Amino acid sequence: MVQVIVKPGEPIDVALKRFKKTVMNSGITKEARMHERYEKPSDRKRRELKAAIRKFRRAREKAAARDRS
């Protein structure tokens, strides 16, 4: 649960901005979007596999670029 303590004399818009930033950093909105609809286990595995492949390719390209320079 995310909490933001409003300091005395602090404008509400500043506190709201801190709250929104805290919510975004905690990953609550990302998790809520994931739970909006049901995802079959096979679809979840496929999505995670594609993400792992993308991550591997990016790391390999970054290493190759570093080796070239």
N, C-alpha and C positions, 0 to 999 in steps of 0.2 A: 504494500500500500504506500502510495506516494503522499508525502506531507510537505507543505511549505509553510513555515511560520512567518507571519506578517510582522515586520518590525514596527515599533511605534513611529507614527508619522510617515510611514512608507505609503506611497500612492498605490491604489489597488491595481492599476494597470501594470506597474512594475512587478508586483507580487504575482499577477496572473502570467506575466511573461516568464518569470522564474518557474512557475508551476508547469507551464507548457513545455519548457525546456527539460525539466526533470522527468516529465511523463515520456517525452520522446527518447531520452537517454535510457530510461528503464526498460523500454521495449514493450510497454503495455499495449500500445496501438498496433504494433506488429503482431502480437499474440492475438489480439481481438480480431484482426483481419483474418488470421489463420482459422479461427473458430467460427467465422461467418457461415461457412458451408462445409459439408462433410467431404472429406478427401479419402478416397479408397487407399488402403495400404500400398497397393501396387503403384498407384499414381504418386504417392508420397516418396516411395523408394526411387522411382524414375526421376522425380524432381531433385531429390538429394543427390542422385548419381550425376545428373547433368551439372549441378552446382559444383560437385567435387571435380569433375572434368574441367570446368571453366577455371576453377581455382588452380588446378595443376598446370593448365596451359599458360595462364598468366604468369605463374612462378617460373615456368620454363622459358617463356619469352623474355622475362625480366633478367634472368640469369644469362641468356644468350646475348642480350643487349649489353650487359655488364662485361662479358667476355670480349666482345668486339671492340670496346673502347680501351 
